[in-house]
Amino acid sequence: MLALSRKQGESIVIGNNIEITVLEAKGDQVKIGISAPKSVPVYRKEIYAQIQKENREAVANLDVESLKKLL
C-alpha cells in the first residue's frame, strides 16, 4: 500500500484519468472527491464487499438445469 500525505485542495492522480482530491479534513473524517470516467465503477469498500458477497451467493444458488431450459 502506498501512503501519501495531502492537504486540503491537493490531489493525487491514478493512471491517466482518475483524480482524487482532498476536499475537507475535520477531526477523524476526511472528505474526498473522485473524478473518474463513467466507465470506471467507484464504490465504498463496504458496499463493494456486499456486492461481491451477493454475487457469490447468486452463483452458489444457480439452478443450472433451469438455465439450460431457457437456452
HTML snippet that shows the backbone in 3Dmol.js (N, CA, C, O; Angstrom):
<script src="https://3Dmol.org/build/3Dmol-min.js"></script>
<div id="view" style="width:600px;height:400px;position:relative"></div>
<script>
const pdb = `
ATOM      1  N   MET A   1       0.848  -1.173   0.000  1.00  0.00           N
ATOM      2  CA  MET A   1       0.000   0.000   0.000  1.00  0.00           C
ATOM      3  C   MET A   1       0.894   1.236   0.000  1.00  0.00           C
ATOM      4  O   MET A   1       1.876   1.318   0.737  1.00  0.00           O
ATOM      5  N   LEU A   2       0.533   2.170  -0.826  1.00  0.00           N
ATOM      6  CA  LEU A   2       1.218   3.455  -0.891  1.00  0.00           C
ATOM      7  C   LEU A   2       0.465   4.423   0.000  1.00  0.00           C
ATOM      8  O   LEU A   2      -0.744   4.585  -0.162  1.00  0.00           O
ATOM      9  N   ALA A   3       1.139   5.068   0.931  1.00  0.00           N
ATOM     10  CA  ALA A   3       0.518   6.057   1.812  1.00  0.00           C
ATOM     11  C   ALA A   3       1.062   7.435   1.441  1.00  0.00           C
ATOM     12  O   ALA A   3       2.274   7.646   1.409  1.00  0.00           O
ATOM     13  N   LEU A   4       0.162   8.359   1.164  1.00  0.00           N
ATOM     14  CA  LEU A   4       0.546   9.709   0.774  1.00  0.00           C
ATOM     15  C   LEU A   4      -0.099  10.716   1.722  1.00  0.00           C
ATOM     16  O   LEU A   4      -1.217  10.508   2.194  1.00  0.00           O
ATOM     17  N   SER A   5       0.599  11.785   1.990  1.00  0.00           N
ATOM     18  CA  SER A   5       0.030  12.888   2.767  1.00  0.00           C
ATOM     19  C   SER A   5      -0.401  13.980   1.797  1.00  0.00           C
ATOM     20  O   SER A   5       0.364  14.370   0.915  1.00  0.00           O
ATOM     21  N   ARG A   6      -1.598  14.461   1.956  1.00  0.00           N
ATOM     22  CA  ARG A   6      -2.125  15.527   1.118  1.00  0.00           C
ATOM     23  C   ARG A   6      -2.850  16.515   2.013  1.00  0.00           C
ATOM     24  O   ARG A   6      -3.441  16.131   3.023  1.00  0.00           O
ATOM     25  N   LYS A   7      -2.804  17.773   1.648  1.00  0.00           N
ATOM     26  CA  LYS A   7      -3.533  18.808   2.368  1.00  0.00           C
ATOM     27  C   LYS A   7      -4.838  19.094   1.630  1.00  0.00           C
ATOM     28  O   LYS A   7      -5.024  18.684   0.485  1.00  0.00           O
ATOM     29  N   GLN A   8      -5.728  19.801   2.303  1.00  0.00           N
ATOM     30  CA  GLN A   8      -6.997  20.161   1.683  1.00  0.00           C
ATOM     31  C   GLN A   8      -6.742  20.871   0.351  1.00  0.00           C
ATOM     32  O   GLN A   8      -5.926  21.789   0.268  1.00  0.00           O
ATOM     33  N   GLY A   9      -7.449  20.431  -0.679  1.00  0.00           N
ATOM     34  CA  GLY A   9      -7.303  21.012  -2.008  1.00  0.00           C
ATOM     35  C   GLY A   9      -6.257  20.329  -2.869  1.00  0.00           C
ATOM     36  O   GLY A   9      -6.200  20.568  -4.075  1.00  0.00           O
ATOM     37  N   GLU A  10      -5.425  19.480  -2.268  1.00  0.00           N
ATOM     38  CA  GLU A  10      -4.401  18.767  -3.032  1.00  0.00           C
ATOM     39  C   GLU A  10      -4.963  17.451  -3.557  1.00  0.00           C
ATOM     40  O   GLU A  10      -5.924  16.909  -3.010  1.00  0.00           O
ATOM     41  N   SER A  11      -4.349  16.946  -4.625  1.00  0.00           N
ATOM     42  CA  SER A  11      -4.860  15.759  -5.304  1.00  0.00           C
ATOM     43  C   SER A  11      -3.763  14.741  -5.547  1.00  0.00           C
ATOM     44  O   SER A  11      -2.571  15.025  -5.430  1.00  0.00           O
ATOM     45  N   ILE A  12      -4.217  13.540  -5.891  1.00  0.00           N
ATOM     46  CA  ILE A  12      -3.332  12.520  -6.445  1.00  0.00           C
ATOM     47  C   ILE A  12      -3.995  12.029  -7.734  1.00  0.00           C
ATOM     48  O   ILE A  12      -5.213  12.115  -7.891  1.00  0.00           O
ATOM     49  N   VAL A  13      -3.189  11.521  -8.637  1.00  0.00           N
ATOM     50  CA  VAL A  13      -3.690  11.029  -9.911  1.00  0.00           C
ATOM     51  C   VAL A  13      -3.336   9.553 -10.018  1.00  0.00           C
ATOM     52  O   VAL A  13      -2.207   9.152  -9.735  1.00  0.00           O
ATOM     53  N   ILE A  14      -4.312   8.750 -10.431  1.00  0.00           N
ATOM     54  CA  ILE A  14      -4.113   7.315 -10.638  1.00  0.00           C
ATOM     55  C   ILE A  14      -4.300   7.051 -12.124  1.00  0.00           C
ATOM     56  O   ILE A  14      -5.342   7.364 -12.700  1.00  0.00           O
ATOM     57  N   GLY A  15      -3.280   6.473 -12.730  1.00  0.00           N
ATOM     58  CA  GLY A  15      -3.344   6.256 -14.177  1.00  0.00           C
ATOM     59  C   GLY A  15      -3.392   7.594 -14.889  1.00  0.00           C
ATOM     60  O   GLY A  15      -2.801   8.577 -14.441  1.00  0.00           O
ATOM     61  N   ASN A  16      -4.101   7.616 -16.002  1.00  0.00           N
ATOM     62  CA  ASN A  16      -4.208   8.849 -16.774  1.00  0.00           C
ATOM     63  C   ASN A  16      -5.523   9.574 -16.575  1.00  0.00           C
ATOM     64  O   ASN A  16      -5.682  10.704 -17.039  1.00  0.00           O
ATOM     65  N   ASN A  17      -6.482   8.937 -15.884  1.00  0.00           N
ATOM     66  CA  ASN A  17      -7.802   9.546 -15.890  1.00  0.00           C
ATOM     67  C   ASN A  17      -8.576   9.472 -14.576  1.00  0.00           C
ATOM     68  O   ASN A  17      -9.790   9.674 -14.577  1.00  0.00           O
ATOM     69  N   ILE A  18      -7.915   9.190 -13.464  1.00  0.00           N
ATOM     70  CA  ILE A  18      -8.581   9.178 -12.164  1.00  0.00           C
ATOM     71  C   ILE A  18      -7.850  10.154 -11.250  1.00  0.00           C
ATOM     72  O   ILE A  18      -6.638  10.054 -11.056  1.00  0.00           O
ATOM     73  N   GLU A  19      -8.600  11.093 -10.695  1.00  0.00           N
ATOM     74  CA  GLU A  19      -8.022  12.083  -9.789  1.00  0.00           C
ATOM     75  C   GLU A  19      -8.779  12.063  -8.476  1.00  0.00           C
ATOM     76  O   GLU A  19     -10.009  12.107  -8.461  1.00  0.00           O
ATOM     77  N   ILE A  20      -8.046  11.998  -7.375  1.00  0.00           N
ATOM     78  CA  ILE A  20      -8.637  12.001  -6.039  1.00  0.00           C
ATOM     79  C   ILE A  20      -8.166  13.271  -5.336  1.00  0.00           C
ATOM     80  O   ILE A  20      -6.967  13.522  -5.215  1.00  0.00           O
ATOM     81  N   THR A  21      -9.134  14.068  -4.873  1.00  0.00           N
ATOM     82  CA  THR A  21      -8.828  15.356  -4.256  1.00  0.00           C
ATOM     83  C   THR A  21      -9.327  15.369  -2.822  1.00  0.00           C
ATOM     84  O   THR A  21     -10.444  14.930  -2.546  1.00  0.00           O
ATOM     85  N   VAL A  22      -8.505  15.871  -1.908  1.00  0.00           N
ATOM     86  CA  VAL A  22      -8.923  16.050  -0.521  1.00  0.00           C
ATOM     87  C   VAL A  22      -9.777  17.321  -0.475  1.00  0.00           C
ATOM     88  O   VAL A  22      -9.281  18.419  -0.731  1.00  0.00           O
ATOM     89  N   LEU A  23     -11.056  17.164  -0.149  1.00  0.00           N
ATOM     90  CA  LEU A  23     -11.963  18.301  -0.107  1.00  0.00           C
ATOM     91  C   LEU A  23     -11.988  18.961   1.265  1.00  0.00           C
ATOM     92  O   LEU A  23     -12.051  20.185   1.384  1.00  0.00           O
ATOM     93  N   GLU A  24     -11.937  18.121   2.304  1.00  0.00           N
ATOM     94  CA  GLU A  24     -12.047  18.649   3.663  1.00  0.00           C
ATOM     95  C   GLU A  24     -11.506  17.622   4.646  1.00  0.00           C
ATOM     96  O   GLU A  24     -11.698  16.419   4.467  1.00  0.00           O
ATOM     97  N   ALA A  25     -10.837  18.094   5.672  1.00  0.00           N
ATOM     98  CA  ALA A  25     -10.375  17.224   6.756  1.00  0.00           C
ATOM     99  C   ALA A  25     -10.848  17.845   8.066  1.00  0.00           C
ATOM    100  O   ALA A  25     -10.496  18.976   8.402  1.00  0.00           O
ATOM    101  N   LYS A  26     -11.662  17.070   8.801  1.00  0.00           N
ATOM    102  CA  LYS A  26     -12.239  17.566  10.048  1.00  0.00           C
ATOM    103  C   LYS A  26     -12.212  16.449  11.073  1.00  0.00           C
ATOM    104  O   LYS A  26     -12.915  15.451  10.908  1.00  0.00           O
ATOM    105  N   GLY A  27     -11.427  16.588  12.118  1.00  0.00           N
ATOM    106  CA  GLY A  27     -11.348  15.547  13.133  1.00  0.00           C
ATOM    107  C   GLY A  27     -10.855  14.242  12.536  1.00  0.00           C
ATOM    108  O   GLY A  27      -9.789  14.198  11.922  1.00  0.00           O
ATOM    109  N   ASP A  28     -11.638  13.166  12.716  1.00  0.00           N
ATOM    110  CA  ASP A  28     -11.227  11.867  12.192  1.00  0.00           C
ATOM    111  C   ASP A  28     -11.890  11.546  10.855  1.00  0.00           C
ATOM    112  O   ASP A  28     -11.858  10.401  10.405  1.00  0.00           O
ATOM    113  N   GLN A  29     -12.488  12.551  10.222  1.00  0.00           N
ATOM    114  CA  GLN A  29     -13.113  12.342   8.913  1.00  0.00           C
ATOM    115  C   GLN A  29     -12.395  13.148   7.834  1.00  0.00           C
ATOM    116  O   GLN A  29     -11.933  14.266   8.062  1.00  0.00           O
ATOM    117  N   VAL A  30     -12.318  12.546   6.662  1.00  0.00           N
ATOM    118  CA  VAL A  30     -11.740  13.213   5.502  1.00  0.00           C
ATOM    119  C   VAL A  30     -12.731  13.077   4.355  1.00  0.00           C
ATOM    120  O   VAL A  30     -13.161  11.969   4.036  1.00  0.00           O
ATOM    121  N   LYS A  31     -13.094  14.189   3.738  1.00  0.00           N
ATOM    122  CA  LYS A  31     -13.951  14.142   2.557  1.00  0.00           C
ATOM    123  C   LYS A  31     -13.055  14.176   1.328  1.00  0.00           C
ATOM    124  O   LYS A  31     -12.166  15.019   1.206  1.00  0.00           O
ATOM    125  N   ILE A  32     -13.312  13.239   0.422  1.00  0.00           N
ATOM    126  CA  ILE A  32     -12.531  13.203  -0.809  1.00  0.00           C
ATOM    127  C   ILE A  32     -13.471  13.304  -2.001  1.00  0.00           C
ATOM    128  O   ILE A  32     -14.637  12.913  -1.932  1.00  0.00           O
ATOM    129  N   GLY A  33     -12.944  13.831  -3.080  1.00  0.00           N
ATOM    130  CA  GLY A  33     -13.668  13.882  -4.335  1.00  0.00           C
ATOM    131  C   GLY A  33     -12.937  13.001  -5.330  1.00  0.00           C
ATOM    132  O   GLY A  33     -11.707  12.992  -5.376  1.00  0.00           O
ATOM    133  N   ILE A  34     -13.690  12.263  -6.122  1.00  0.00           N
ATOM    134  CA  ILE A  34     -13.092  11.353  -7.095  1.00  0.00           C
ATOM    135  C   ILE A  34     -13.598  11.723  -8.477  1.00  0.00           C
ATOM    136  O   ILE A  34     -14.802  11.722  -8.733  1.00  0.00           O
ATOM    137  N   SER A  35     -12.670  12.040  -9.362  1.00  0.00           N
ATOM    138  CA  SER A  35     -13.011  12.288 -10.762  1.00  0.00           C
ATOM    139  C   SER A  35     -12.514  11.104 -11.567  1.00  0.00           C
ATOM    140  O   SER A  35     -11.315  10.831 -11.621  1.00  0.00           O
ATOM    141  N   ALA A  36     -13.450  10.403 -12.192  1.00  0.00           N
ATOM    142  CA  ALA A  36     -13.109   9.221 -12.980  1.00  0.00           C
ATOM    143  C   ALA A  36     -14.107   9.108 -14.123  1.00  0.00           C
ATOM    144  O   ALA A  36     -15.223   9.620 -14.029  1.00  0.00           O
ATOM    145  N   PRO A  37     -13.710   8.439 -15.204  1.00  0.00           N
ATOM    146  CA  PRO A  37     -14.665   8.226 -16.297  1.00  0.00           C
ATOM    147  C   PRO A  37     -15.865   7.412 -15.803  1.00  0.00           C
ATOM    148  O   PRO A  37     -15.747   6.620 -14.868  1.00  0.00           O
ATOM    149  N   LYS A  38     -17.012   7.616 -16.439  1.00  0.00           N
ATOM    150  CA  LYS A  38     -18.219   6.878 -16.047  1.00  0.00           C
ATOM    151  C   LYS A  38     -18.044   5.379 -16.197  1.00  0.00           C
ATOM    152  O   LYS A  38     -18.746   4.606 -15.546  1.00  0.00           O
ATOM    153  N   SER A  39     -17.120   4.959 -17.044  1.00  0.00           N
ATOM    154  CA  SER A  39     -16.895   3.529 -17.257  1.00  0.00           C
ATOM    155  C   SER A  39     -16.130   2.879 -16.102  1.00  0.00           C
ATOM    156  O   SER A  39     -16.007   1.655 -16.056  1.00  0.00           O
ATOM    157  N   VAL A  40     -15.615   3.685 -15.170  1.00  0.00           N
ATOM    158  CA  VAL A  40     -14.868   3.169 -14.019  1.00  0.00           C
ATOM    159  C   VAL A  40     -15.789   3.169 -12.806  1.00  0.00           C
ATOM    160  O   VAL A  40     -16.155   4.236 -12.312  1.00  0.00           O
ATOM    161  N   PRO A  41     -16.172   1.985 -12.314  1.00  0.00           N
ATOM    162  CA  PRO A  41     -17.044   1.963 -11.132  1.00  0.00           C
ATOM    163  C   PRO A  41     -16.270   2.396  -9.885  1.00  0.00           C
ATOM    164  O   PRO A  41     -15.113   2.020  -9.694  1.00  0.00           O
ATOM    165  N   VAL A  42     -16.926   3.189  -9.044  1.00  0.00           N
ATOM    166  CA  VAL A  42     -16.329   3.654  -7.790  1.00  0.00           C
ATOM    167  C   VAL A  42     -17.310   3.318  -6.673  1.00  0.00           C
ATOM    168  O   VAL A  42     -18.452   3.778  -6.689  1.00  0.00           O
ATOM    169  N   TYR A  43     -16.870   2.520  -5.704  1.00  0.00           N
ATOM    170  CA  TYR A  43     -17.718   2.092  -4.593  1.00  0.00           C
ATOM    171  C   TYR A  43     -17.009   2.333  -3.269  1.00  0.00           C
ATOM    172  O   TYR A  43     -15.780   2.324  -3.198  1.00  0.00           O
ATOM    173  N   ARG A  44     -17.803   2.548  -2.216  1.00  0.00           N
ATOM    174  CA  ARG A  44     -17.235   2.460  -0.873  1.00  0.00           C
ATOM    175  C   ARG A  44     -16.915   0.995  -0.644  1.00  0.00           C
ATOM    176  O   ARG A  44     -17.609   0.118  -1.159  1.00  0.00           O
ATOM    177  N   LYS A  45     -15.865   0.721   0.127  1.00  0.00           N
ATOM    178  CA  LYS A  45     -15.402  -0.657   0.282  1.00  0.00           C
ATOM    179  C   LYS A  45     -16.478  -1.575   0.845  1.00  0.00           C
ATOM    180  O   LYS A  45     -16.615  -2.709   0.385  1.00  0.00           O
ATOM    181  N   GLU A  46     -17.248  -1.111   1.832  1.00  0.00           N
ATOM    182  CA  GLU A  46     -18.266  -1.973   2.433  1.00  0.00           C
ATOM    183  C   GLU A  46     -19.383  -2.290   1.437  1.00  0.00           C
ATOM    184  O   GLU A  46     -19.955  -3.379   1.487  1.00  0.00           O
ATOM    185  N   ILE A  47     -19.698  -1.371   0.545  1.00  0.00           N
ATOM    186  CA  ILE A  47     -20.704  -1.628  -0.491  1.00  0.00           C
ATOM    187  C   ILE A  47     -20.152  -2.626  -1.503  1.00  0.00           C
ATOM    188  O   ILE A  47     -20.861  -3.542  -1.919  1.00  0.00           O
ATOM    189  N   TYR A  48     -18.904  -2.457  -1.898  1.00  0.00           N
ATOM    190  CA  TYR A  48     -18.261  -3.379  -2.843  1.00  0.00           C
ATOM    191  C   TYR A  48     -18.234  -4.798  -2.276  1.00  0.00           C
ATOM    192  O   TYR A  48     -18.512  -5.761  -2.989  1.00  0.00           O
ATOM    193  N   ALA A  49     -17.897  -4.921  -0.988  1.00  0.00           N
ATOM    194  CA  ALA A  49     -17.855  -6.237  -0.343  1.00  0.00           C
ATOM    195  C   ALA A  49     -19.245  -6.879  -0.340  1.00  0.00           C
ATOM    196  O   ALA A  49     -19.366  -8.086  -0.547  1.00  0.00           O
ATOM    197  N   GLN A  50     -20.288  -6.086  -0.108  1.00  0.00           N
ATOM    198  CA  GLN A  50     -21.653  -6.613  -0.110  1.00  0.00           C
ATOM    199  C   GLN A  50     -22.047  -7.089  -1.509  1.00  0.00           C
ATOM    200  O   GLN A  50     -22.671  -8.140  -1.653  1.00  0.00           O
ATOM    201  N   ILE A  51     -21.690  -6.329  -2.525  1.00  0.00           N
ATOM    202  CA  ILE A  51     -21.980  -6.729  -3.908  1.00  0.00           C
ATOM    203  C   ILE A  51     -21.294  -8.056  -4.229  1.00  0.00           C
ATOM    204  O   ILE A  51     -21.905  -8.950  -4.814  1.00  0.00           O
ATOM    205  N   GLN A  52     -20.030  -8.179  -3.845  1.00  0.00           N
ATOM    206  CA  GLN A  52     -19.281  -9.417  -4.098  1.00  0.00           C
ATOM    207  C   GLN A  52     -19.924 -10.599  -3.378  1.00  0.00           C
ATOM    208  O   GLN A  52     -20.036 -11.686  -3.944  1.00  0.00           O
ATOM    209  N   LYS A  53     -20.346 -10.388  -2.133  1.00  0.00           N
ATOM    210  CA  LYS A  53     -20.980 -11.456  -1.358  1.00  0.00           C
ATOM    211  C   LYS A  53     -22.282 -11.910  -2.032  1.00  0.00           C
ATOM    212  O   LYS A  53     -22.540 -13.107  -2.163  1.00  0.00           O
ATOM    213  N   GLU A  54     -23.088 -10.943  -2.453  1.00  0.00           N
ATOM    214  CA  GLU A  54     -24.356 -11.287  -3.097  1.00  0.00           C
ATOM    215  C   GLU A  54     -24.127 -11.995  -4.429  1.00  0.00           C
ATOM    216  O   GLU A  54     -24.881 -12.899  -4.788  1.00  0.00           O
ATOM    217  N   ASN A  55     -23.102 -11.593  -5.157  1.00  0.00           N
ATOM    218  CA  ASN A  55     -22.780 -12.275  -6.417  1.00  0.00           C
ATOM    219  C   ASN A  55     -22.365 -13.724  -6.167  1.00  0.00           C
ATOM    220  O   ASN A  55     -22.783 -14.622  -6.897  1.00  0.00           O
ATOM    221  N   ARG A  56     -21.547 -13.956  -5.141  1.00  0.00           N
ATOM    222  CA  ARG A  56     -21.132 -15.325  -4.806  1.00  0.00           C
ATOM    223  C   ARG A  56     -22.338 -16.169  -4.414  1.00  0.00           C
ATOM    224  O   ARG A  56     -22.447 -17.325  -4.824  1.00  0.00           O
ATOM    225  N   GLU A  57     -23.244 -15.599  -3.622  1.00  0.00           N
ATOM    226  CA  GLU A  57     -24.435 -16.333  -3.201  1.00  0.00           C
ATOM    227  C   GLU A  57     -25.328 -16.652  -4.396  1.00  0.00           C
ATOM    228  O   GLU A  57     -25.900 -17.739  -4.470  1.00  0.00           O
ATOM    229  N   ALA A  58     -25.450 -15.716  -5.325  1.00  0.00           N
ATOM    230  CA  ALA A  58     -26.287 -15.940  -6.506  1.00  0.00           C
ATOM    231  C   ALA A  58     -25.733 -17.083  -7.345  1.00  0.00           C
ATOM    232  O   ALA A  58     -26.496 -17.900  -7.859  1.00  0.00           O
ATOM    233  N   VAL A  59     -24.420 -17.145  -7.486  1.00  0.00           N
ATOM    234  CA  VAL A  59     -23.798 -18.220  -8.259  1.00  0.00           C
ATOM    235  C   VAL A  59     -23.958 -19.551  -7.534  1.00  0.00           C
ATOM    236  O   VAL A  59     -24.203 -20.580  -8.163  1.00  0.00           O
ATOM    237  N   ALA A  60     -23.819 -19.529  -6.215  1.00  0.00           N
ATOM    238  CA  ALA A  60     -23.954 -20.767  -5.438  1.00  0.00           C
ATOM    239  C   ALA A  60     -25.372 -21.328  -5.518  1.00  0.00           C
ATOM    240  O   ALA A  60     -25.566 -22.541  -5.447  1.00  0.00           O
ATOM    241  N   ASN A  61     -26.358 -20.448  -5.665  1.00  0.00           N
ATOM    242  CA  ASN A  61     -27.760 -20.882  -5.719  1.00  0.00           C
ATOM    243  C   ASN A  61     -28.261 -21.040  -7.152  1.00  0.00           C
ATOM    244  O   ASN A  61     -29.462 -21.192  -7.378  1.00  0.00           O
ATOM    245  N   LEU A  62     -27.368 -21.004  -8.096  1.00  0.00           N
ATOM    246  CA  LEU A  62     -27.736 -21.086  -9.508  1.00  0.00           C
ATOM    247  C   LEU A  62     -28.291 -22.460  -9.857  1.00  0.00           C
ATOM    248  O   LEU A  62     -27.682 -23.486  -9.553  1.00  0.00           O
ATOM    249  N   ASP A  63     -29.429 -22.466 -10.487  1.00  0.00           N
ATOM    250  CA  ASP A  63     -30.057 -23.709 -10.929  1.00  0.00           C
ATOM    251  C   ASP A  63     -29.681 -23.925 -12.394  1.00  0.00           C
ATOM    252  O   ASP A  63     -30.313 -23.367 -13.291  1.00  0.00           O
ATOM    253  N   VAL A  64     -28.670 -24.722 -12.626  1.00  0.00           N
ATOM    254  CA  VAL A  64     -28.132 -24.946 -13.973  1.00  0.00           C
ATOM    255  C   VAL A  64     -29.171 -25.554 -14.897  1.00  0.00           C
ATOM    256  O   VAL A  64     -29.225 -25.198 -16.074  1.00  0.00           O
ATOM    257  N   GLU A  65     -29.986 -26.450 -14.401  1.00  0.00           N
ATOM    258  CA  GLU A  65     -30.992 -27.109 -15.243  1.00  0.00           C
ATOM    259  C   GLU A  65     -32.023 -26.103 -15.748  1.00  0.00           C
ATOM    260  O   GLU A  65     -32.444 -26.176 -16.902  1.00  0.00           O
ATOM    261  N   SER A  66     -32.430 -25.175 -14.900  1.00  0.00           N
ATOM    262  CA  SER A  66     -33.377 -24.151 -15.333  1.00  0.00           C
ATOM    263  C   SER A  66     -32.771 -23.258 -16.400  1.00  0.00           C
ATOM    264  O   SER A  66     -33.454 -22.862 -17.345  1.00  0.00           O
ATOM    265  N   LEU A  67     -31.475 -22.934 -16.253  1.00  0.00           N
ATOM    266  CA  LEU A  67     -30.788 -22.136 -17.262  1.00  0.00           C
ATOM    267  C   LEU A  67     -30.700 -22.867 -18.598  1.00  0.00           C
ATOM    268  O   LEU A  67     -30.876 -22.266 -19.658  1.00  0.00           O
ATOM    269  N   LYS A  68     -30.429 -24.151 -18.539  1.00  0.00           N
ATOM    270  CA  LYS A  68     -30.353 -24.950 -19.772  1.00  0.00           C
ATOM    271  C   LYS A  68     -31.680 -24.939 -20.504  1.00  0.00           C
ATOM    272  O   LYS A  68     -31.705 -24.874 -21.733  1.00  0.00           O
ATOM    273  N   LYS A  69     -32.792 -25.000 -19.768  1.00  0.00           N
ATOM    274  CA  LYS A  69     -34.112 -24.971 -20.390  1.00  0.00           C
ATOM    275  C   LYS A  69     -34.376 -23.624 -21.063  1.00  0.00           C
ATOM    276  O   LYS A  69     -35.009 -23.563 -22.117  1.00  0.00           O
ATOM    277  N   LEU A  70     -33.883 -22.539 -20.445  1.00  0.00           N
ATOM    278  CA  LEU A  70     -34.074 -21.218 -21.025  1.00  0.00           C
ATOM    279  C   LEU A  70     -33.293 -21.063 -22.326  1.00  0.00           C
ATOM    280  O   LEU A  70     -33.739 -20.369 -23.241  1.00  0.00           O
ATOM    281  N   LEU A  71     -32.145 -21.698 -22.410  1.00  0.00           N
ATOM    282  CA  LEU A  71     -31.314 -21.585 -23.608  1.00  0.00           C
ATOM    283  C   LEU A  71     -31.778 -22.559 -24.651  1.00  0.00           C
ATOM    284  O   LEU A  71     -31.205 -22.620 -25.738  1.00  0.00           O
TER     285      LEU A  71
END
`;
const viewer = $3Dmol.createViewer("view");
viewer.addModel(pdb, "pdb");
viewer.setStyle({}, {cartoon: {color: "spectrum"}});
viewer.zoomTo();
viewer.render();
</script>
